[in-house]
């Protein structure tokens, strides 16, 4: 007899958060928004199709959600440079400049040490099973050269045959994210309702490197390490005729 698959629309989640924001409406050439969220999201199904480690029970699977980001700070702004030239030529060259930007900082994504092996012997249909947590997984990350050690891989052990690994779900967390995007615009008035706008947009303007996710596969050669990072600055230019 073949395997019978069962999918059901069920799950349990709980979100607790503190949200703080401040806003300055556009006045005297300046507008800005600051929003900060401190939150904790727990669930037993973070995706549309969550496959349990034990297809027969979700007991013990409730924990930190894959979607949880403890801290999120976003700052956005628009600023019209206040320069006013003393001549028509100076106003055209040095006036009508605008700056805008978005700064985003947030905590990294949580993850667990799991493997697609049926250590417990529950049969086909179960998902990745946890390894045992046997020590403290925290340590001071090493400097990134070709890779970096992110957590203590010796704190995890393969579970004994016929048992489920004992490990709180999503006990580990990947590096956080930080980026500054900046826009520079110059308006060239033609008439009262028409102007040409030159735009320069810079994504990750400081070329700040954001580390990638840590390798959580316990049998991988890179287990416990981060092997990639991104630090690409992207610049795009645009010319618009607005009427």
C-alpha positions as CSV (number, residue, x, y, z in Angstrom):
1,X,0.0,0.0,0.0
2,X,1.3,3.4,-0.9
3,X,1.7,6.5,1.3
4,X,-1.4,8.6,2.0
5,X,-0.7,12.3,2.3
6,X,-2.8,14.5,4.5
7,X,-2.9,18.3,4.4
8,X,-5.1,20.4,6.7
9,X,-5.7,24.0,7.3
10,X,-4.6,24.3,10.9
11,X,-2.0,25.9,13.1
12,X,-1.5,28.2,16.0
13,X,0.4,31.5,16.2
14,X,0.8,34.3,18.6
15,X,2.3,37.8,17.9
16,X,3.2,40.3,20.6
17,X,4.7,43.6,19.5
18,X,5.5,47.2,20.5
19,X,5.3,49.6,17.6
20,X,6.6,53.2,17.9
21,X,6.6,55.8,15.1
22,X,7.3,59.4,14.7
23,X,6.5,61.5,11.6
24,X,7.2,65.0,10.4
25,X,4.8,66.1,7.7
26,X,6.3,67.9,4.8
27,X,7.1,71.5,5.8
28,X,10.0,73.9,5.0
29,X,11.4,71.3,2.6
30,X,11.7,68.4,5.1
31,X,9.7,65.3,5.7
32,X,10.7,62.2,7.7
33,X,9.3,59.0,9.2
34,X,10.8,56.8,11.9
35,X,9.3,53.5,12.7
36,X,10.5,50.9,15.3
37,X,9.0,47.5,16.1
38,X,10.0,45.2,19.0
39,X,8.2,41.9,18.6
40,X,8.0,38.2,19.1
41,X,6.2,35.8,16.9
42,X,5.6,32.1,17.8
43,X,3.8,29.5,15.8
44,X,3.8,25.9,14.7
45,X,3.5,26.6,11.0
46,X,5.5,29.4,9.4
47,X,4.9,28.5,5.7
48,X,1.9,27.5,3.6
49,X,3.0,23.8,3.6
50,X,4.8,23.1,6.9
51,X,5.9,19.4,7.1
52,X,6.3,18.3,10.7
53,X,9.3,16.3,12.0
54,X,6.7,13.8,13.2
55,X,3.9,13.4,10.8
56,X,1.7,12.0,13.6
57,X,2.0,14.8,16.1
58,X,2.8,18.5,16.3
59,X,3.7,18.2,20.0
60,X,6.8,20.2,20.9
61,X,6.9,22.0,17.5
62,X,5.5,25.3,18.7
63,X,8.3,27.8,19.0
64,X,9.9,30.9,17.5
65,X,8.5,31.5,14.0
66,X,10.7,31.4,10.9
67,X,9.2,34.9,10.2
68,X,10.2,36.4,13.5
69,X,12.4,39.6,13.4
70,X,12.9,40.9,17.0
71,X,14.0,44.4,16.1
72,X,13.0,46.4,13.0
73,X,14.0,50.0,12.5
74,X,13.1,52.0,9.3
75,X,13.9,55.6,8.7
76,X,12.8,57.4,5.6
77,X,13.1,61.1,4.6
78,X,12.8,63.7,1.9
79,X,14.8,67.0,2.0
80,X,14.7,69.9,-0.4
81,X,18.0,71.7,-0.2
82,X,17.4,75.3,0.9
83,X,19.9,77.0,-1.4
84,X,18.5,80.1,-3.0
85,X,20.9,81.8,-5.5
86,X,21.2,85.5,-6.0
87,X,20.9,85.2,-9.8
88,X,18.8,83.3,-12.2
89,X,21.8,81.2,-13.3
90,X,22.7,80.3,-9.7
91,X,19.2,79.2,-9.0
92,X,19.1,77.0,-12.0
93,X,22.4,75.4,-11.2
94,X,22.3,75.1,-7.4
95,X,18.6,75.2,-6.7
96,X,15.8,72.6,-6.9
97,X,17.9,69.7,-5.5
98,X,16.2,67.0,-3.4
99,X,17.5,64.2,-1.2
100,X,15.6,61.2,-0.2
101,X,16.6,58.0,1.6
102,X,15.6,54.8,3.4
103,X,17.6,53.3,6.2
104,X,16.6,49.8,7.3
105,X,18.0,47.8,10.2
106,X,16.6,44.5,11.4
107,X,17.4,41.3,13.3
108,X,18.3,38.2,11.4
109,X,16.1,35.2,10.7
110,X,15.9,32.3,13.2
111,X,16.8,28.7,12.3
112,X,17.3,25.2,13.7
113,X,19.8,22.4,13.2
114,X,17.8,19.7,11.4
115,X,18.4,17.0,8.8
116,X,16.2,15.1,6.4
117,X,16.8,11.7,8.1
118,X,14.2,9.6,9.9
119,X,16.2,9.0,13.1
120,X,13.0,8.4,15.1
121,X,11.8,5.7,12.7
122,X,8.3,7.1,12.2
123,X,8.3,6.3,8.5
124,X,7.9,8.2,5.3
125,X,5.9,11.5,5.4
126,X,7.8,13.3,8.2
127,X,9.9,16.3,7.6
128,X,13.4,17.3,8.7
129,X,14.1,16.1,12.3
130,X,16.0,18.0,15.0
131,X,19.4,17.1,16.3
132,X,20.0,17.0,20.1
133,X,21.1,20.2,21.7
134,X,23.9,19.1,24.1
135,X,25.6,22.4,25.0
136,X,25.7,26.2,24.5
137,X,25.6,27.0,20.8
138,X,26.6,30.6,21.3
139,X,30.1,31.9,20.7
140,X,31.9,35.0,19.4
141,X,31.8,34.9,15.6
142,X,35.2,34.9,13.8
143,X,36.2,37.5,11.3
144,X,35.0,36.8,7.7
145,X,37.8,35.9,5.3
146,X,36.5,33.2,3.0
147,X,34.0,32.2,5.6
148,X,33.2,32.9,9.3
149,X,32.3,30.6,12.2
150,X,28.9,31.7,13.4
151,X,27.8,29.2,16.1
152,X,29.2,26.3,18.1
153,X,28.6,23.2,16.1
154,X,29.9,21.0,18.9
155,X,26.7,21.9,20.9
156,X,24.7,19.6,18.7
157,X,24.7,15.8,18.4
158,X,22.9,13.2,16.3
159,X,19.9,11.7,18.1
160,X,19.9,8.1,19.0
161,X,18.0,5.7,16.7
162,X,14.3,5.5,17.6
163,X,14.3,9.0,19.3
164,X,13.4,12.5,18.4
165,X,16.2,15.1,18.9
166,X,15.6,17.5,21.8
167,X,16.1,21.0,20.6
168,X,13.9,24.1,20.9
169,X,12.7,25.2,17.5
170,X,14.6,28.1,15.9
171,X,17.1,28.5,18.8
172,X,19.7,30.1,16.5
173,X,19.6,33.3,14.5
174,X,21.3,34.5,11.4
175,X,23.1,37.8,11.2
176,X,21.1,41.0,11.1
177,X,20.5,43.2,8.0
178,X,21.5,46.9,7.6
179,X,21.2,49.0,4.4
180,X,21.0,52.7,3.4
181,X,19.4,53.6,0.1
182,X,19.8,57.2,-1.2
183,X,18.1,59.2,-3.9
184,X,19.3,62.5,-5.4
185,X,17.0,64.5,-7.7
186,X,17.5,67.7,-9.7
187,X,14.5,69.4,-11.1
188,X,14.7,71.7,-14.1
189,X,11.6,73.9,-14.4
190,X,10.3,74.6,-17.8
191,X,6.9,76.1,-17.1
192,X,4.7,76.3,-14.0
193,X,3.4,72.7,-14.6
194,X,6.2,71.1,-16.5
195,X,9.8,70.2,-15.5
196,X,12.5,67.7,-16.3
197,X,13.9,65.7,-13.4
198,X,17.2,64.0,-13.3
199,X,17.4,61.2,-10.7
200,X,20.3,59.2,-9.2
201,X,19.4,56.3,-7.0
202,X,22.0,54.5,-4.9
203,X,21.1,51.2,-3.2
204,X,23.4,50.2,-0.3
205,X,25.2,53.5,-0.8
206,X,27.9,52.7,1.9
207,X,28.6,49.3,0.3
208,X,28.0,47.8,3.7
209,X,28.5,44.0,3.7
210,X,25.6,42.0,5.0
211,X,26.5,38.4,5.9
212,X,24.5,35.5,4.4
213,X,22.8,32.8,6.4
214,X,24.7,30.2,8.4
215,X,25.0,26.6,7.2
216,X,22.6,24.6,9.5
217,X,23.1,21.2,7.8
218,X,24.9,19.1,10.5
219,X,26.6,16.8,8.0
220,X,27.7,19.7,5.7
221,X,31.4,20.5,5.6
222,X,30.5,24.2,6.2
223,X,28.2,23.4,9.2
224,X,28.2,26.3,11.7
225,X,29.8,28.7,9.2
226,X,28.7,31.6,7.0
227,X,30.2,31.2,3.6
228,X,28.9,34.3,1.8
229,X,28.1,38.0,2.1
230,X,26.7,40.7,0.0
231,X,28.2,44.2,-0.3
232,X,27.1,45.3,-3.7
233,X,26.4,49.0,-4.3
234,X,23.9,49.5,-7.1
235,X,23.5,52.9,-8.9
236,X,20.8,53.7,-11.4
237,X,20.2,56.9,-13.4
238,X,16.9,58.2,-14.8
239,X,15.7,61.3,-16.7
240,X,11.9,62.1,-16.5
241,X,9.8,64.7,-18.2
242,X,6.9,65.6,-15.9
243,X,3.9,67.5,-17.1
